[in-house]
Amino acid sequence: MSEHAHDEHGGHDDPAHGPEPLVGVDAADLHAVVAALAATLHGYVDVAVGVRAEFGSTEADEDPRILALESEVGALNAQLYDLLHERLGLHADLTGMSWGEEEHGDADAPRSDAEIDTFHLGFVVGPPPGTSDLSLESVLDLVEQGGADLAQRLVDIGFEVGEWGASRGAAVTFLEVDDEGEDDDRAEGS
C-alpha cells in the first residue's frame, strides 16, 4: 500500500473509512484494474509455458520475461489494493495464498485422532555395579531431561508435541479431559 494514496485522498478521515454505508461508488476503474490484472495473469501463463519449453525450472524462474510479468502483477495488485482502500475503505487481502482444507487442512484447527500418534521410549535400568552415589531415582531425572530435549528437537523441525511424559515402573499414559472440562493428572514433563 502506498502512503501516497492515503495522503492524496484524506487518509482514514475520508468518508470511505467512515462508519456509514457507502453508496454511489463508481466501480468502473476497479473493474478496469481487475481486467488488466486478469489479462496480465493470462499472459504470464502463456509466457511461463513457453519459457519452460525452452529452459529448466531454475532458469525459468530467473527468466527476464517471467520477472517482468511478476513485477507487473505485483504493481497491479498494489494498484487494486490502493483503489479498494481509497474508494471503499477496505484493507483487502487479495495476494495471500491458501490451500483448501480438503488438500492441506486448517493449520489452526485441532488435530484429529487420525493425524496424531503416540511414540514410546522405554529403558530397563538396573543399579550400577558396586557401591555408588547413583540411585534409580536419578534415572528418572535423566529420562525427563532427555524427553525435554527430544520434544524440543521435534518442535524445532516442525512437529507439534502436544504432551510428553516420563515415568518409572509403568508406561506413560495420557488421560483425556473429563466431562467437567478438568484435566486428569498428567504425567510429569507434559
C-alpha beads as a LAMMPS data file, in Angstrom:
LAMMPS data file: protein, C-alpha beads

190 atoms
189 bonds

1 atom types
1 bond types

-500.0 500.0 xlo xhi
-500.0 500.0 ylo yhi
-500.0 500.0 zlo zhi

Masses

1 110.0

Atoms # bond

1 1 1 0.000 0.000 0.000
2 1 1 1.409 3.382 -0.852
3 1 1 1.402 6.310 1.554
4 1 1 0.703 8.456 -1.482
5 1 1 -2.840 7.073 -1.750
6 1 1 -3.580 7.978 1.875
7 1 1 -2.157 11.492 1.639
8 1 1 -3.844 12.271 -1.645
9 1 1 -7.305 11.126 -0.547
10 1 1 -7.556 12.216 3.080
11 1 1 -6.449 9.011 4.785
12 1 1 -8.792 7.414 7.288
13 1 1 -10.782 10.647 7.795
14 1 1 -12.275 10.184 4.334
15 1 1 -15.933 9.005 4.188
16 1 1 -14.755 5.744 2.593
17 1 1 -13.351 4.852 6.017
18 1 1 -16.356 6.054 7.987
19 1 1 -18.979 4.079 9.905
20 1 1 -21.817 4.909 7.478
21 1 1 -22.710 2.718 4.478
22 1 1 -21.110 3.925 1.275
23 1 1 -23.380 4.317 -1.747
24 1 1 -22.901 5.631 -5.253
25 1 1 -19.395 4.278 -5.781
26 1 1 -18.431 4.049 -9.446
27 1 1 -16.704 0.667 -9.789
28 1 1 -15.551 1.138 -13.395
29 1 1 -11.905 1.857 -12.559
30 1 1 -11.868 -1.046 -10.065
31 1 1 -13.071 -3.387 -12.802
32 1 1 -10.511 -1.932 -15.217
33 1 1 -7.644 -2.829 -12.859
34 1 1 -9.085 -6.325 -12.346
35 1 1 -9.344 -6.759 -16.149
36 1 1 -5.738 -5.610 -16.583
37 1 1 -4.629 -7.963 -13.805
38 1 1 -6.508 -10.890 -15.367
39 1 1 -5.005 -10.163 -18.790
40 1 1 -1.521 -9.973 -17.261
41 1 1 -2.034 -13.267 -15.431
42 1 1 -3.169 -14.929 -18.686
43 1 1 -0.090 -13.504 -20.383
44 1 1 2.071 -14.793 -17.542
45 1 1 0.732 -18.318 -18.034
46 1 1 1.400 -18.192 -21.772
47 1 1 4.938 -16.877 -21.286
48 1 1 5.637 -19.375 -18.485
49 1 1 4.600 -22.283 -20.690
50 1 1 6.878 -21.011 -23.467
51 1 1 9.820 -20.359 -21.150
52 1 1 9.542 -23.833 -19.589
53 1 1 9.579 -25.302 -23.104
54 1 1 12.978 -23.625 -23.554
55 1 1 14.568 -23.917 -20.088
56 1 1 14.597 -25.906 -16.854
57 1 1 12.634 -24.685 -13.834
58 1 1 15.527 -22.863 -12.166
59 1 1 16.381 -20.918 -15.310
60 1 1 12.680 -20.261 -15.976
61 1 1 12.263 -18.713 -12.517
62 1 1 15.006 -16.214 -13.373
63 1 1 13.966 -15.518 -16.972
64 1 1 13.634 -11.731 -17.539
65 1 1 10.245 -12.182 -19.231
66 1 1 8.894 -14.022 -16.157
67 1 1 10.391 -11.484 -13.744
68 1 1 8.934 -8.558 -15.715
69 1 1 5.456 -10.073 -15.680
70 1 1 5.693 -10.892 -11.961
71 1 1 6.619 -7.264 -11.334
72 1 1 3.658 -6.114 -13.419
73 1 1 1.298 -8.420 -11.479
74 1 1 2.663 -7.017 -8.219
75 1 1 2.139 -3.431 -9.401
76 1 1 -1.427 -4.183 -10.490
77 1 1 -2.137 -5.892 -7.152
78 1 1 -0.889 -2.768 -5.367
79 1 1 -2.997 -0.546 -7.614
80 1 1 -6.093 -2.632 -6.905
81 1 1 -5.388 -2.551 -3.166
82 1 1 -4.994 1.225 -3.215
83 1 1 -8.216 1.726 -5.176
84 1 1 -10.203 -0.581 -2.875
85 1 1 -8.751 1.236 0.124
86 1 1 -9.336 4.699 -1.335
87 1 1 -12.845 4.118 -2.661
88 1 1 -14.272 1.599 -0.192
89 1 1 -12.059 1.816 2.860
90 1 1 -11.220 -1.874 2.541
91 1 1 -7.916 -3.399 3.568
92 1 1 -8.209 -6.217 1.048
93 1 1 -6.002 -9.266 1.457
94 1 1 -6.037 -10.416 -2.139
95 1 1 -2.462 -11.522 -2.626
96 1 1 -2.135 -14.151 0.103
97 1 1 -2.148 -17.827 -0.709
98 1 1 -4.129 -20.571 0.948
99 1 1 -4.963 -24.118 0.089
100 1 1 -8.357 -25.667 0.753
101 1 1 -8.868 -27.635 3.958
102 1 1 -9.522 -30.756 1.924
103 1 1 -5.993 -30.673 0.499
104 1 1 -3.893 -29.425 3.407
105 1 1 -6.233 -28.891 6.349
106 1 1 -6.652 -25.832 8.505
107 1 1 -3.308 -25.147 10.194
108 1 1 -5.054 -23.648 13.232
109 1 1 -7.603 -26.431 13.680
110 1 1 -7.112 -29.035 16.404
111 1 1 -5.584 -32.241 15.114
112 1 1 -7.877 -35.215 14.655
113 1 1 -7.018 -38.594 16.150
114 1 1 -6.168 -39.811 12.640
115 1 1 -3.484 -37.112 12.325
116 1 1 -1.659 -37.755 15.593
117 1 1 0.060 -40.798 17.033
118 1 1 1.891 -41.754 20.199
119 1 1 5.512 -42.860 20.395
120 1 1 7.166 -44.563 23.351
121 1 1 10.730 -44.924 24.510
122 1 1 11.490 -47.253 27.393
123 1 1 14.547 -48.365 29.317
124 1 1 15.214 -51.278 31.640
125 1 1 17.785 -49.917 34.078
126 1 1 19.481 -51.636 36.992
127 1 1 21.618 -50.095 39.695
128 1 1 25.268 -49.537 38.925
129 1 1 27.513 -52.408 39.992
130 1 1 29.267 -51.973 43.317
131 1 1 28.961 -49.032 45.614
132 1 1 27.745 -45.808 44.002
133 1 1 26.121 -42.494 44.857
134 1 1 23.745 -43.032 41.927
135 1 1 20.201 -44.174 42.616
136 1 1 17.420 -45.318 40.356
137 1 1 15.609 -42.072 41.204
138 1 1 18.302 -40.174 39.323
139 1 1 17.478 -42.211 36.209
140 1 1 14.034 -40.598 36.006
141 1 1 15.651 -37.151 36.073
142 1 1 17.906 -38.125 33.156
143 1 1 14.999 -39.624 31.190
144 1 1 12.930 -36.475 31.800
145 1 1 15.773 -34.282 30.578
146 1 1 16.176 -36.485 27.520
147 1 1 12.432 -36.251 26.893
148 1 1 12.525 -32.477 27.118
149 1 1 15.458 -32.351 24.705
150 1 1 13.784 -34.726 22.258
151 1 1 10.459 -32.872 22.444
152 1 1 12.247 -29.603 21.696
153 1 1 14.111 -31.138 18.756
154 1 1 10.796 -32.370 17.315
155 1 1 9.277 -28.897 17.684
156 1 1 12.377 -27.307 16.155
157 1 1 11.972 -29.361 12.964
158 1 1 8.268 -28.563 12.695
159 1 1 6.324 -31.230 14.566
160 1 1 3.714 -30.390 17.179
161 1 1 4.368 -32.086 20.516
162 1 1 1.136 -31.752 22.466
163 1 1 2.426 -33.560 25.512
164 1 1 5.161 -35.902 26.603
165 1 1 5.959 -37.678 29.789
166 1 1 8.420 -39.785 31.729
167 1 1 7.554 -42.331 34.373
168 1 1 9.140 -45.033 36.468
169 1 1 7.751 -48.536 36.540
170 1 1 4.854 -48.090 34.111
171 1 1 4.299 -46.727 30.645
172 1 1 3.269 -43.092 30.456
173 1 1 -0.451 -42.705 29.870
174 1 1 -2.096 -39.547 28.655
175 1 1 -5.532 -39.125 30.148
176 1 1 -8.405 -37.353 28.441
177 1 1 -10.231 -34.274 29.727
178 1 1 -13.174 -35.344 31.915
179 1 1 -16.796 -34.252 31.404
180 1 1 -16.415 -31.147 33.604
181 1 1 -13.537 -29.919 31.409
182 1 1 -10.827 -30.520 34.008
183 1 1 -7.617 -32.250 33.029
184 1 1 -6.939 -35.504 34.801
185 1 1 -3.454 -35.827 36.267
186 1 1 -0.809 -35.720 33.548
187 1 1 2.494 -37.481 33.519
188 1 1 5.497 -35.427 34.525
189 1 1 7.057 -33.324 31.811
190 1 1 3.951 -32.786 29.734

Bonds

1 1 1 2
2 1 2 3
3 1 3 4
4 1 4 5
5 1 5 6
6 1 6 7
7 1 7 8
8 1 8 9
9 1 9 10
10 1 10 11
11 1 11 12
12 1 12 13
13 1 13 14
14 1 14 15
15 1 15 16
16 1 16 17
17 1 17 18
18 1 18 19
19 1 19 20
20 1 20 21
21 1 21 22
22 1 22 23
23 1 23 24
24 1 24 25
25 1 25 26
26 1 26 27
27 1 27 28
28 1 28 29
29 1 29 30
30 1 30 31
31 1 31 32
32 1 32 33
33 1 33 34
34 1 34 35
35 1 35 36
36 1 36 37
37 1 37 38
38 1 38 39
39 1 39 40
40 1 40 41
41 1 41 42
42 1 42 43
43 1 43 44
44 1 44 45
45 1 45 46
46 1 46 47
47 1 47 48
48 1 48 49
49 1 49 50
50 1 50 51
51 1 51 52
52 1 52 53
53 1 53 54
54 1 54 55
55 1 55 56
56 1 56 57
57 1 57 58
58 1 58 59
59 1 59 60
60 1 60 61
61 1 61 62
62 1 62 63
63 1 63 64
64 1 64 65
65 1 65 66
66 1 66 67
67 1 67 68
68 1 68 69
69 1 69 70
70 1 70 71
71 1 71 72
72 1 72 73
73 1 73 74
74 1 74 75
75 1 75 76
76 1 76 77
77 1 77 78
78 1 78 79
79 1 79 80
80 1 80 81
81 1 81 82
82 1 82 83
83 1 83 84
84 1 84 85
85 1 85 86
86 1 86 87
87 1 87 88
88 1 88 89
89 1 89 90
90 1 90 91
91 1 91 92
92 1 92 93
93 1 93 94
94 1 94 95
95 1 95 96
96 1 96 97
97 1 97 98
98 1 98 99
99 1 99 100
100 1 100 101
101 1 101 102
102 1 102 103
103 1 103 104
104 1 104 105
105 1 105 106
106 1 106 107
107 1 107 108
108 1 108 109
109 1 109 110
110 1 110 111
111 1 111 112
112 1 112 113
113 1 113 114
114 1 114 115
115 1 115 116
116 1 116 117
117 1 117 118
118 1 118 119
119 1 119 120
120 1 120 121
121 1 121 122
122 1 122 123
123 1 123 124
124 1 124 125
125 1 125 126
126 1 126 127
127 1 127 128
128 1 128 129
129 1 129 130
130 1 130 131
131 1 131 132
132 1 132 133
133 1 133 134
134 1 134 135
135 1 135 136
136 1 136 137
137 1 137 138
138 1 138 139
139 1 139 140
140 1 140 141
141 1 141 142
142 1 142 143
143 1 143 144
144 1 144 145
145 1 145 146
146 1 146 147
147 1 147 148
148 1 148 149
149 1 149 150
150 1 150 151
151 1 151 152
152 1 152 153
153 1 153 154
154 1 154 155
155 1 155 156
156 1 156 157
157 1 157 158
158 1 158 159
159 1 159 160
160 1 160 161
161 1 161 162
162 1 162 163
163 1 163 164
164 1 164 165
165 1 165 166
166 1 166 167
167 1 167 168
168 1 168 169
169 1 169 170
170 1 170 171
171 1 171 172
172 1 172 173
173 1 173 174
174 1 174 175
175 1 175 176
176 1 176 177
177 1 177 178
178 1 178 179
179 1 179 180
180 1 180 181
181 1 181 182
182 1 182 183
183 1 183 184
184 1 184 185
185 1 185 186
186 1 186 187
187 1 187 188
188 1 188 189
189 1 189 190
